[in-house]
Amino acid sequence: MRGLLGELLPAGAPFVWEIGSGHGHFLAAYARAHPDELCVGIDIASERIGRAERKRERGQIRNLHFIRADAEDFLDSTPAGCPFSTIFILFPDPWPKRRHHKNRVVNAPFLTALAAKAQAGAGLFFRTDHEPYFREVRTLLGSHPDWVIPEAQGWPFEEETVFEKRAARHFSLEARRR
């Protein structure tokens, strides 16, 4: 993983990271709309990464890459000097049963590790259709020393995801790296 990221990420260049990119709908549209930003999406399912890669190839989107990876492994392997400028976490598995909460991607240690590799002012954009998970993430970010929730919430780009289409409603949250 470190070798691959060393090849994909130019030293010192910030990049956009989508955690759980699925079939790549959102990030492919984002990368097309922002050709000067390097975008990397990860997912743990090979089939999803394959579909996302085909989107990238068909669209000839040169500033976009998809990698099969776990979020923590990817974060640990990201080279020093390649900061995140924007992080998207869209409709992650909410693991609704209490005994499974330990599997949620957003937790205090992950937010600390993420902040260590994010540039100052980097945006973290979280969206879910599971209100209890949303409340938990809002509480975590609101009390975390490395992140601040701005009074005026914004969303930098809209592209409806597969999960968003299925959701009766969703909840969005923006945080910024201090």
Sine and cosine of phi, psi and omega as CSV:
sin_phi,cos_phi,sin_psi,cos_psi,sin_omega,cos_omega
0.00,0.00,-0.70,0.71,-0.01,-1.00
-0.87,0.50,-0.66,0.75,0.01,-1.00
-0.90,0.45,-0.71,0.70,0.01,-1.00
-0.88,0.48,-0.72,0.69,-0.01,-1.00
-0.92,0.39,-0.56,0.83,0.07,-1.00
-0.88,0.48,-0.55,0.84,0.03,-1.00
-0.98,0.21,-0.62,0.79,-0.08,-1.00
-0.98,0.18,-0.54,0.84,-0.15,-0.99
-0.97,-0.25,0.93,-0.37,0.05,-1.00
-0.90,0.45,0.68,-0.73,-0.02,-1.00
-0.82,0.57,0.77,-0.64,0.06,-1.00
0.99,0.15,-0.06,1.00,-0.04,-1.00
-1.00,-0.03,0.85,-0.53,0.07,-1.00
-0.93,0.36,0.43,-0.90,0.02,-1.00
-0.58,-0.81,0.32,-0.95,0.02,-1.00
-1.00,-0.05,0.72,-0.69,-0.03,-1.00
-0.83,-0.56,0.81,-0.59,0.14,-0.99
-0.94,-0.33,0.83,-0.55,0.02,-1.00
-1.00,-0.07,0.86,-0.51,-0.03,-1.00
0.98,0.21,0.84,0.54,-0.12,-0.99
-0.97,0.24,-0.15,0.99,0.04,-1.00
0.84,0.54,-0.75,-0.66,-0.03,-1.00
-0.99,0.12,0.03,1.00,0.12,-0.99
1.00,0.07,0.18,0.98,-0.03,-1.00
-0.83,0.56,-0.80,0.60,-0.08,-1.00
-0.90,0.44,-0.80,0.60,-0.13,-0.99
-0.93,0.36,-0.53,0.85,0.07,-1.00
-0.89,0.45,-0.69,0.72,0.03,-1.00
-0.91,0.41,-0.67,0.75,0.02,-1.00
-0.88,0.47,-0.73,0.68,-0.03,-1.00
-0.90,0.44,-0.63,0.78,0.06,-1.00
-0.89,0.46,-0.65,0.76,-0.03,-1.00
-0.97,0.23,-0.32,0.95,-0.04,-1.00
-0.78,-0.63,0.94,0.35,-0.11,-0.99
-0.91,0.42,-0.29,0.96,0.01,-1.00
-1.00,0.00,-0.02,1.00,0.00,-1.00
-0.95,-0.30,0.73,-0.68,0.08,-1.00
-0.98,0.17,0.77,-0.64,-0.08,-1.00
-0.83,-0.56,0.71,-0.70,0.03,-1.00
-0.75,-0.66,0.80,-0.60,0.07,-1.00
-0.91,-0.42,0.61,-0.79,0.05,-1.00
-0.82,-0.57,0.44,-0.90,0.12,-0.99
-0.41,-0.91,0.40,-0.92,-0.02,-1.00
-1.00,0.01,-0.20,0.98,-0.05,-1.00
-0.99,-0.14,0.86,-0.52,-0.02,-1.00
-0.85,0.52,-0.66,0.75,-0.03,-1.00
-0.88,0.47,-0.66,0.75,0.01,-1.00
-0.91,0.42,-0.68,0.73,0.01,-1.00
-0.89,0.46,-0.64,0.77,0.04,-1.00
-0.86,0.51,-0.71,0.70,0.02,-1.00
-0.91,0.42,-0.65,0.76,0.02,-1.00
-0.90,0.43,-0.68,0.73,0.02,-1.00
-0.88,0.48,-0.63,0.77,0.04,-1.00
-0.89,0.45,-0.62,0.78,0.08,-1.00
-0.87,0.49,-0.71,0.70,-0.01,-1.00
-0.87,0.49,-0.72,0.70,-0.03,-1.00
-0.92,0.39,-0.73,0.69,0.00,-1.00
-0.87,0.49,-0.64,0.77,-0.01,-1.00
-0.99,0.11,-0.07,1.00,-0.04,-1.00
0.76,0.65,0.77,0.63,-0.04,-1.00
-1.00,-0.06,0.98,-0.20,-0.13,-0.99
-0.98,0.21,-0.34,0.94,-0.05,-1.00
-0.99,-0.11,0.35,0.94,-0.11,-0.99
-0.75,-0.66,0.68,-0.73,0.05,-1.00
-0.65,-0.76,0.55,-0.83,0.09,-1.00
-0.83,-0.55,0.66,-0.75,-0.05,-1.00
-0.70,-0.71,0.68,-0.73,0.12,-0.99
-0.98,0.19,0.92,-0.39,-0.06,-1.00
-0.29,-0.96,0.43,-0.90,0.17,-0.99
-0.99,0.11,0.59,-0.81,-0.06,-1.00
-0.85,0.53,-0.71,0.71,-0.03,-1.00
-0.92,0.38,-0.64,0.77,0.04,-1.00
-0.90,0.44,-0.69,0.72,0.03,-1.00
-0.87,0.49,-0.73,0.68,-0.01,-1.00
-0.86,0.51,-0.71,0.71,0.01,-1.00
-0.90,0.43,-0.49,0.87,-0.07,-1.00
-1.00,-0.03,-0.16,0.99,-0.02,-1.00
-0.91,0.42,0.81,-0.58,-0.03,-1.00
-0.89,0.47,0.55,-0.84,0.11,-0.99
-0.88,0.48,0.59,-0.81,0.01,-1.00
1.00,0.07,0.13,0.99,0.09,-1.00
-0.85,-0.53,0.99,0.17,-0.11,-0.99
-0.98,0.18,0.43,-0.90,0.13,-0.99
-0.98,0.20,0.72,-0.69,0.10,-0.99
-0.99,-0.13,-0.54,0.84,-0.01,-1.00
-0.54,-0.84,0.65,-0.76,0.05,-1.00
-0.80,-0.60,0.78,-0.62,0.07,-1.00
-0.92,-0.39,0.77,-0.63,0.13,-0.99
-0.79,-0.61,0.99,-0.14,-0.13,-0.99
-0.93,-0.36,0.89,-0.46,0.06,-1.00
0.80,0.60,0.80,0.60,0.07,-1.00
-0.94,0.35,0.34,-0.94,0.05,-1.00
-0.85,0.52,0.84,-0.54,-0.06,-1.00
-0.98,0.19,-0.17,0.99,-0.04,-1.00
0.65,0.76,0.93,0.37,-0.18,-0.98
-0.92,0.40,-0.45,0.89,0.00,-1.00
-0.96,0.27,0.71,-0.71,-0.06,-1.00
-0.79,0.62,-0.65,0.76,-0.04,-1.00
-0.93,0.38,-0.25,0.97,0.01,-1.00
-0.98,-0.19,-0.05,1.00,-0.05,-1.00
-0.83,0.56,-0.46,0.89,0.01,-1.00
-0.88,0.47,-0.31,0.95,-0.01,-1.00
-1.00,0.05,-0.12,0.99,-0.02,-1.00
-0.91,0.42,0.65,-0.76,-0.04,-1.00
-0.94,0.35,-0.59,0.81,-0.03,-1.00
-1.00,-0.05,0.91,-0.42,0.08,-1.00
-0.50,-0.86,0.18,-0.98,-0.10,-1.00
-0.86,0.51,-0.74,0.68,0.02,-1.00
-0.88,0.47,-0.60,0.80,0.02,-1.00
-0.91,0.41,-0.67,0.74,0.02,-1.00
-0.88,0.47,-0.59,0.80,0.05,-1.00
-0.92,0.40,-0.73,0.68,0.01,-1.00
-0.90,0.43,-0.62,0.78,0.02,-1.00
-0.90,0.44,-0.70,0.71,0.00,-1.00
-0.88,0.47,-0.57,0.82,-0.01,-1.00
-0.90,0.44,-0.40,0.91,-0.02,-1.00
-0.93,-0.38,0.10,1.00,0.02,-1.00
-0.99,-0.17,0.60,-0.80,0.05,-1.00
-0.95,0.30,0.40,-0.92,0.05,-1.00
-0.84,0.55,0.73,-0.69,0.00,-1.00
0.99,0.11,-0.01,1.00,0.01,-1.00
-0.85,0.53,0.60,-0.80,0.00,-1.00
-1.00,-0.08,0.69,-0.72,0.12,-0.99
-0.91,-0.42,0.87,-0.49,-0.05,-1.00
-0.89,-0.46,0.89,-0.47,-0.08,-1.00
-0.88,-0.47,0.72,-0.70,0.03,-1.00
-0.63,-0.78,0.70,-0.72,0.00,-1.00
-0.50,-0.86,0.34,-0.94,0.12,-0.99
-0.97,-0.25,0.11,0.99,-0.03,-1.00
-0.96,-0.29,0.98,-0.19,-0.12,-0.99
-0.85,0.52,-0.66,0.75,0.03,-1.00
-0.87,0.49,-0.63,0.78,0.04,-1.00
-0.91,0.41,-0.67,0.74,0.05,-1.00
-0.84,0.54,-0.74,0.67,0.00,-1.00
-0.87,0.49,-0.65,0.76,0.01,-1.00
-0.90,0.44,-0.71,0.71,0.00,-1.00
-0.91,0.40,-0.65,0.76,0.04,-1.00
-0.87,0.49,-0.68,0.74,0.03,-1.00
-0.90,0.43,-0.70,0.71,0.02,-1.00
-0.87,0.50,-0.75,0.66,-0.03,-1.00
-0.93,0.37,-0.60,0.80,-0.01,-1.00
-0.92,0.39,-0.42,0.91,-0.01,-1.00
-0.95,-0.30,0.00,1.00,-0.06,-1.00
-0.99,0.17,0.71,-0.70,-0.05,-1.00
-0.93,0.37,-0.33,0.94,-0.06,-1.00
-0.99,-0.12,-0.15,0.99,-0.09,-1.00
-0.79,-0.62,0.52,-0.85,0.06,-1.00
-0.73,-0.68,0.64,-0.77,0.08,-1.00
-1.00,-0.10,0.91,-0.41,-0.02,-1.00
-0.92,0.39,0.49,-0.87,0.02,-1.00
-0.88,0.47,-0.71,0.71,0.02,-1.00
-1.00,-0.03,0.95,-0.32,0.00,-1.00
-0.99,0.13,0.64,-0.77,0.05,-1.00
-0.71,-0.70,0.21,-0.98,0.07,-1.00
-0.69,-0.72,0.87,-0.49,-0.19,-0.98
-0.96,0.29,-0.31,0.95,-0.08,-1.00
-0.26,-0.96,0.71,-0.71,0.03,-1.00
-0.92,-0.38,0.80,-0.60,0.14,-0.99
-0.47,-0.88,0.92,-0.40,-0.09,-1.00
-0.90,0.44,0.80,-0.59,0.02,-1.00
-1.00,0.03,0.19,-0.98,0.03,-1.00
-0.86,0.52,-0.70,0.71,-0.02,-1.00
-0.94,0.34,-0.55,0.83,0.03,-1.00
-0.91,0.42,-0.61,0.79,0.03,-1.00
-0.89,0.45,-0.55,0.84,-0.03,-1.00
-0.99,0.15,-0.36,0.93,-0.11,-0.99
-0.98,0.18,0.69,-0.73,0.09,-1.00
-0.92,0.40,-0.60,0.80,0.08,-1.00
-0.40,-0.92,0.27,-0.96,0.02,-1.00
-0.61,-0.79,0.22,-0.98,-0.06,-1.00
-0.80,-0.60,0.73,-0.69,-0.05,-1.00
-0.85,-0.52,0.54,-0.84,-0.03,-1.00
-0.57,-0.82,0.69,-0.72,0.09,-1.00
-0.90,-0.44,0.67,-0.75,0.13,-0.99
-0.72,-0.69,0.38,-0.92,0.02,-1.00
-0.82,-0.58,0.60,-0.80,0.06,-1.00
-0.95,0.30,0.78,-0.62,0.02,-1.00
-0.92,0.38,0.00,0.00,0.00,0.00
